[in-house]
C-alpha cells in the first residue's frame, strides 16, 4: 500500500480477509479444474497455499469466519443449523439449531461480533418469542409490527448471545438495509440514506446521521460515512459530533478502519486507494 505496487495477480475470488499476521484468506470459487477452496495468500512473498475445502455448498466467507447453513428450512421433516467455522483452519467453532428458518447474518470479525437480522413477522422471530414475553407482546399486533426488524447480536467466535434489539419502523416508514455491530454500537443503514445508531448494552437508540458507504471503529470510537458524493465525514461515538472531512474527486466505493483504529482506508470509483491517519482527520 505504501509503495503502490501490484504484489500479485490471480483469478477471481468471492471474498477475502487479512489475519493479524497479514495472511490473506480468500474464498476461491469452483472451476472446471478446481474445487471451491479457502486459500492462504502471503503478499510478502506472493505464495499461495490451498486451505480447507468446505464440502457444504451453502456457505459464505464473512471476514475470518465461514458461515454455513445446513439443512433446508422449507423441509419440516429435518432440522436446520447455522454454523460458524474458522476461515483459517476450517474447524467448526459452534453450531446452533434454527427450526423456523434462517435469519440474515452479517459479521464484523475485527470486533468478534455478528448480527442475526430478521423481519419481526418471520417464523424465526415467532419461535424466539415463545421464550421472550416482551418480544411476543411486540409482535402480537401484526399491523403495528409491519416492517419492524429483530436483531440479535452475538459473539462470532462462540455464538453467545450478547443482546437482542427490536427495531420499530413506524409501519414501514423506512426500510432496514445493512446492519453491523462494533463495540457497544449497533449500526443500521436504511433506505433514506440514514445511519441509525443503537447501544447494544441498553438497546436504546443513540441517534442518527445521514450518509452511505460507512464504516465504524470501536477502537477509535469513530464512524465514517460518505455524507455527499465524494465526501467522507467522520463522527465521534457516542456523541455523533462531526470531527473531520475528506474530499475526493470520485464517489466512494469502500472504506474501512484498521483494527486498531489508527488508519482509515478508502477506495474511490476510479480505483484509487488511500490510507489516512485517523489522528490527522479527527484528532484521535
Secondary structure, DSSP 8 states (H G I E B T S, - for coil): --S----------SEEEE-TTSEEEEEE---SS---EEEEEETTTTEEEE------SSEEEETTEEEEEES-TT-TTS--EEEEEETTT--EEEEEE-TT---EEEEETTTTEEEEEEETTSHHHHHHHTT-HHHHHHHHSTTTTTT-EEEEEEETTT--EEEEEEE--TTTTS-EEEEEEETTEEEEEETTSEEEEEETTT--EEEEEE-EEEEEETTTTEEEEEEETTEEEEEETTT--EEEEEE-SS-EEEEEE-TTSSEEEEEETTS-EEEEEHHHHH--
